[in-house]
Amino acid sequence: MPKITIYTTPSCVYCHMTREFLDEHNIAYEDKDVSADEAAREEMIKKSGQLGVPVSDIGGKIIVGFDKAAISKLLNIG
């Protein structure tokens, strides 16, 4: 299983959906709150070129937003 980091904010609906989807499939991930962690915010911007959340880093592949199909494909889940 690739290392997964998701960059989120507490009030983001799509961030919640991303976490919920991963939790439903028992997939471990590191959740970084970019509203409270400036270093995580800079890391997210460097990786994605985006300020919007969520940003998922799945084994070095970046997904911006909650893209269930792309996440499923990278993790081989249905």
N, CA, C and O of each residue as an XYZ file, in Angstrom:
312
protein
N       0.852     -1.181      0.000
C       0.000      0.000      0.000
C       0.894      1.240      0.000
O       1.806      1.348      0.820
N       0.637      2.170     -0.913
C       1.456      3.384     -0.935
C       1.187      4.262      0.286
O       0.134      4.164      0.917
N       2.149      5.114      0.606
C       1.968      6.075      1.695
C       0.961      7.121      1.222
O       1.037      7.613      0.096
N       0.014      7.452      2.108
C      -1.036      8.403      1.764
C      -1.019      9.560      2.755
O      -1.048      9.362      3.970
N      -0.972     10.772      2.207
C      -1.106     11.982      3.003
C      -2.224     12.798      2.391
O      -2.253     13.022      1.181
N      -3.153     13.244      3.239
C      -4.187     14.143      2.739
C      -4.068     15.477      3.477
O      -3.890     15.533      4.693
N      -4.174     16.531      2.699
C      -4.101     17.894      3.216
C      -5.527     18.423      3.259
O      -6.215     18.457      2.239
N      -5.967     18.834      4.441
C      -7.368     19.158      4.661
C      -7.530     20.404      5.523
O      -6.565     20.955      6.051
N      -8.800     20.832      5.646
C      -9.203     21.821      6.644
C     -10.437     21.260      7.353
O     -11.168     20.452      6.779
N     -10.670     21.681      8.588
C     -11.797     21.131      9.351
C     -13.168     21.382      8.729
O     -14.063     20.550      8.881
N     -13.359     22.494      8.038
C     -14.683     22.850      7.528
C     -14.947     22.376      6.103
O     -16.023     22.635      5.564
N     -14.003     21.695      5.487
C     -14.114     21.288      4.085
C     -14.934     20.003      3.948
O     -14.556     18.954      4.470
N     -16.063     20.103      3.239
C     -16.948     18.944      3.035
C     -16.235     17.860      2.228
O     -16.355     16.677      2.543
N     -15.492     18.254      1.188
C     -14.823     17.264      0.343
C     -13.659     16.592      1.075
O     -13.312     15.448      0.782
N     -13.069     17.303      2.015
C     -12.030     16.702      2.863
C     -12.651     15.591      3.709
O     -12.094     14.501      3.838
N     -13.809     15.891      4.276
C     -14.525     14.907      5.086
C     -14.881     13.682      4.236
O     -14.748     12.544      4.687
N     -15.329     13.924      3.014
C     -15.689     12.819      2.125
C     -14.470     11.955      1.787
O     -14.577     10.732      1.702
N     -13.323     12.590      1.598
C     -12.094     11.848      1.301
C     -11.711     10.962      2.480
O     -11.423      9.779      2.305
N     -11.709     11.537      3.681
C     -11.378     10.757      4.888
C     -12.368      9.607      5.073
O     -11.975      8.479      5.370
N     -13.643      9.902      4.896
C     -14.686      8.881      5.067
C     -14.501      7.735      4.070
O     -14.646      6.567      4.433
N     -14.186      8.060      2.830
C     -13.972      7.042      1.800
C     -12.787      6.144      2.167
O     -12.874      4.921      2.055
N     -11.691      6.747      2.601
C     -10.518      5.956      2.988
C     -10.820      5.105      4.222
O     -10.421      3.943      4.300
N     -11.530      5.697      5.184
C     -11.897      4.954      6.395
C     -12.786      3.752      6.065
O     -12.614      2.677      6.638
N     -13.738      3.933      5.141
C     -14.639      2.839      4.749
C     -13.867      1.648      4.185
O     -14.302      0.503      4.305
N     -12.728      1.926      3.574
C     -11.913      0.870      2.975
C     -10.727      0.477      3.868
O      -9.812     -0.219      3.429
N     -10.759      0.933      5.128
C      -9.708      0.609      6.101
C      -8.312      0.932      5.571
O      -7.381      0.139      5.711
N      -8.186      2.104      4.963
C      -6.909      2.538      4.403
C      -6.305      3.596      5.319
O      -6.925      4.618      5.611
N      -5.078      3.326      5.763
C      -4.389      4.242      6.664
C      -3.869      5.445      5.883
O      -3.438      5.327      4.736
N      -3.923      6.602      6.533
C      -3.435      7.827      5.907
C      -3.000      8.807      6.988
O      -3.396      8.695      8.148
N      -2.183      9.764      6.585
C      -1.801     10.859      7.468
C      -2.625     12.065      7.049
O      -2.659     12.415      5.869
N      -3.280     12.694      7.992
C      -4.141     13.848      7.727
C      -3.437     15.104      8.248
O      -3.137     15.205      9.438
N      -3.176     16.056      7.354
C      -2.510     17.300      7.742
C      -3.486     18.461      7.575
O      -3.968     18.729      6.475
N      -3.768     19.144      8.685
C      -4.688     20.281      8.704
C      -3.920     21.537      8.282
O      -3.156     22.101      9.066
N      -4.130     21.963      7.043
C      -3.375     23.097      6.517
C      -3.868     24.437      7.062
O      -3.217     25.461      6.855
N      -5.004     24.445      7.753
C      -5.472     25.691      8.369
C      -4.707     25.990      9.654
O      -4.638     27.140     10.089
N      -4.135     24.958     10.257
C      -3.420     25.123     11.519
C      -1.918     24.870     11.409
O      -1.165     25.231     12.313
N      -1.480     24.260     10.326
C      -0.083     23.849     10.169
C       0.515     24.521      8.931
O       0.308     24.074      7.803
N       1.261     25.603      9.166
C       1.823     26.384      8.060
C       2.797     25.567      7.208
O       2.819     25.706      5.985
N       3.596     24.721      7.847
C       4.545     23.884      7.108
C       3.805     22.917      6.186
O       4.227     22.697      5.051
N       2.700     22.339      6.671
C       1.892     21.430      5.852
C       1.270     22.190      4.683
O       1.188     21.669      3.571
N       0.831     23.429      4.938
C       0.238     24.242      3.870
C       1.266     24.504      2.767
O       0.956     24.381      1.582
N       2.484     24.866      3.162
C       3.551     25.109      2.184
C       3.887     23.837      1.410
O       4.110     23.876      0.200
N       3.921     22.715      2.115
C       4.198     21.407      1.497
C       3.122     21.080      0.454
O       3.432     20.622     -0.645
N       1.858     21.320      0.813
C       0.741     21.060     -0.089
C       0.844     21.935     -1.345
O       0.657     21.445     -2.459
N       1.138     23.208     -1.169
C       1.251     24.134     -2.303
C       2.404     23.720     -3.207
O       2.283     23.763     -4.432
N       3.517     23.321     -2.611
C       4.679     22.897     -3.394
C       4.347     21.658     -4.238
O       4.750     21.560     -5.397
N       3.609     20.717     -3.643
C       3.266     19.480     -4.344
C       2.210     19.684     -5.421
O       2.291     19.087     -6.494
N       1.212     20.531     -5.137
C       0.042     20.610     -6.014
C      -0.075     21.908     -6.805
O      -0.770     21.962     -7.820
N       0.606     22.955     -6.339
C       0.429     24.262     -6.961
C      -0.930     24.862     -6.637
O      -1.357     25.814     -7.291
N      -1.616     24.318     -5.637
C      -2.984     24.709     -5.301
C      -3.097     25.202     -3.865
O      -2.315     24.819     -2.996
N      -4.082     26.056     -3.636
C      -4.466     26.436     -2.279
C      -5.720     25.686     -1.844
O      -6.025     25.626     -0.653
N      -6.451     25.113     -2.803
C      -7.689     24.404     -2.488
C      -7.431     23.053     -1.859
O      -6.411     22.413     -2.113
N      -8.375     22.630     -1.031
C      -8.299     21.329     -0.380
C      -9.538     20.522     -0.757
O     -10.541     21.111     -1.163
N      -9.505     19.223     -0.640
C      -8.372     18.412     -0.202
C      -7.363     18.187     -1.328
O      -7.680     18.242     -2.516
N      -6.145     17.935     -0.890
C      -5.096     17.465     -1.794
C      -4.630     16.136     -1.218
O      -4.245     16.055     -0.052
N      -4.667     15.101     -2.039
C      -4.219     13.778     -1.602
C      -2.928     13.429     -2.313
O      -2.812     13.557     -3.532
N      -1.957     12.984     -1.525
C      -0.685     12.487     -2.064
C      -0.690     10.989     -1.823
O      -0.547     10.526     -0.691
N      -0.856     10.241     -2.899
C      -0.924      8.784     -2.803
C       0.304      8.220     -3.508
O       0.338      8.099     -4.733
N       1.300      7.883     -2.716
C       2.535      7.342     -3.275
C       3.205      8.277     -4.265
O       3.814      7.827     -5.236
N       3.095      9.588     -4.021
C       3.716     10.569     -4.900
C       2.823     11.071     -6.021
O       3.193     12.005     -6.732
N       1.650     10.467     -6.189
C       0.676     10.937     -7.178
C      -0.277     11.906     -6.476
O      -0.808     11.596     -5.410
N      -0.490     13.073     -7.074
C      -1.291     14.118     -6.450
C      -2.697     14.152     -7.053
O      -2.871     14.160     -8.271
N      -3.692     14.173     -6.165
C      -5.085     14.312     -6.569
C      -5.645     15.534     -5.848
O      -5.590     15.622     -4.621
N      -6.183     16.470     -6.620
C      -6.792     17.668     -6.039
C      -8.301     17.476     -6.026
O      -8.903     17.118     -7.038
N      -8.900     17.717     -4.872
C     -10.337     17.522     -4.713
C     -10.639     16.081     -4.339
O      -9.734     15.257     -4.203
N     -11.927     15.788     -4.174
C     -12.347     14.416     -3.868
C     -12.693     13.738     -5.180
O     -13.799     13.893     -5.697
N     -11.745     12.989     -5.713
C     -11.925     12.270     -6.974
C     -11.922     10.780     -6.647
O     -10.885     10.117     -6.660
N     -13.117     10.281     -6.355
C     -13.277      8.891     -5.910
C     -12.698      7.905     -6.923
O     -12.046      6.934     -6.539
N     -12.932      8.149     -8.211
C     -12.444      7.238     -9.258
C     -10.918      7.205     -9.290
O     -10.322      6.133     -9.389
N     -10.291      8.363     -9.207
C      -8.826      8.419     -9.256
C      -8.210      7.771     -8.012
O      -7.216      7.051     -8.105
N      -8.809      8.033     -6.856
C      -8.311      7.430     -5.612
C      -8.465      5.909     -5.688
O      -7.541      5.169     -5.349
N      -9.621      5.453     -6.128
C      -9.875      4.013     -6.252
C      -8.884      3.356     -7.188
O      -8.375      2.273     -6.899
N      -8.611      3.998     -8.297
C      -7.681      3.435     -9.282
C      -6.276      3.324     -8.698
O      -5.622      2.293     -8.851
N      -5.806      4.380     -8.028
C      -4.461      4.354     -7.454
C      -4.317      3.297     -6.353
O      -3.242      2.731     -6.154
N      -5.428      3.044     -5.642
C      -5.384      2.103     -4.515
C      -5.942      0.723     -4.870
O      -5.997     -0.163     -4.017
N      -6.350      0.541     -6.116
C      -6.923     -0.730     -6.570
C      -8.093     -1.186     -5.706
O      -8.162     -2.338     -5.276
N      -9.020     -0.242     -5.461
C     -10.214     -0.588     -4.702
C     -11.451     -0.232     -5.543
O     -11.374      0.596     -6.451
N     -12.540     -0.840     -5.244
C     -13.747     -0.605     -6.031
C     -14.818     -0.056     -5.249
O     -15.901      0.197     -5.777
